[in-house]
Amino acid sequence: MKHKKLNKIFRYAIFVSFVTFFALYLSQSTGYFEYRNSKKVALTNSQIEKFEKDVKAGKKIDIEDYIDTNNQNYQNTVSKTGLTISNLTEKVIQKLINGSFKVLGDLVGE
């Protein structure tokens, strides 16, 4: 009985690991992270160029002129619900991962 339960937990852990690996691999292969970082760098580079021009022109320098403060709020009920579901999913997955490592630690410890 204990062997079947451990076998089921092991299969579940392997499945979760595979799905996590696949999701991370897919996001990496599509260039999602590189795209997001390149957008940040492009904004930073344009702000640096603006700063350098202002320094050369002898203008008064204020940090607020070079920081992007375009914080538009796009939240609506659908996005708030999605965020709530995402946070709940994160908590559940975190508990599952912690529990899986605890079980694996108990198995290794025996």
C-alpha positions in Angstrom: 0.0 0.0 0.0 2.8 2.4 0.9 4.7 1.4 -2.2 1.7 2.3 -4.4 1.2 5.6 -2.8 4.9 6.5 -3.2 4.8 5.3 -6.8 1.8 7.6 -7.4 3.6 10.6 -5.8 6.7 9.9 -7.8 4.8 9.8 -11.0 3.0 13.0 -10.1 6.3 14.7 -9.2 7.8 13.6 -12.6 4.8 14.9 -14.4 4.9 18.3 -12.7 8.6 18.6 -13.4 8.1 17.8 -17.0 5.3 20.4 -17.4 7.4 23.0 -15.6 10.4 22.2 -17.8 8.3 22.4 -21.0 6.8 25.8 -20.0 10.2 27.3 -19.2 11.7 25.8 -22.4 8.9 27.1 -24.5 9.2 30.6 -23.1 13.0 30.6 -23.6 12.8 29.2 -27.2 10.3 31.8 -28.2 12.5 34.6 -26.9 10.0 36.0 -24.5 12.5 37.0 -21.8 15.0 38.5 -24.3 12.2 40.6 -25.9 11.2 42.0 -22.5 14.7 42.8 -21.5 15.5 44.4 -24.9 12.5 46.7 -24.5 13.9 47.8 -21.1 17.4 48.4 -22.5 16.0 50.4 -25.5 14.1 52.7 -23.2 17.2 53.1 -21.0 19.5 53.8 -24.0 17.1 56.5 -25.3 16.9 58.1 -21.8 20.7 58.0 -21.5 21.0 59.7 -24.9 18.6 62.4 -23.8 20.5 62.9 -20.6 23.8 63.3 -22.4 22.3 65.8 -24.8 21.0 67.8 -21.9 24.4 67.7 -20.1 26.1 69.0 -23.3 23.6 71.7 -23.7 24.1 72.8 -20.1 20.5 72.3 -19.1 19.3 71.9 -15.6 19.3 68.1 -14.8 16.3 66.6 -13.0 16.1 62.8 -12.6 12.3 62.9 -13.2 12.9 64.0 -16.8 14.7 60.7 -17.5 12.5 58.2 -15.7 9.5 56.7 -17.5 6.5 57.3 -15.2 3.9 56.1 -17.7 2.0 53.9 -15.2 -1.4 53.3 -16.9 -3.8 51.1 -15.0 -5.2 48.5 -17.3 -7.0 46.5 -14.6 -10.6 45.5 -15.0 -12.7 42.7 -13.5 -11.3 40.1 -15.9 -7.7 41.0 -15.2 -8.3 41.2 -11.4 -9.9 37.7 -11.5 -7.0 36.4 -13.5 -4.5 37.9 -11.0 -6.5 36.3 -8.1 -6.5 32.9 -9.9 -2.8 33.3 -10.7 -1.9 34.1 -7.1 -4.0 31.1 -5.8 -2.4 28.8 -8.3 1.1 30.0 -7.2 0.3 29.3 -3.6 -1.0 25.8 -4.4 2.0 25.0 -6.6 4.3 26.3 -4.0 2.7 24.0 -1.4 2.9 21.0 -3.8 6.5 21.6 -4.6 7.4 22.0 -0.9 5.4 18.9 0.0 7.1 16.9 -2.9 10.6 17.9 -1.7 9.6 17.0 1.9 8.5 13.5 0.7 11.6 13.1 -1.4 13.7 14.2 1.5 12.0 11.6 3.7 12.6 8.9 1.1 16.3 9.8 0.9 16.6 10.0 4.6 15.3 6.5 5.1 
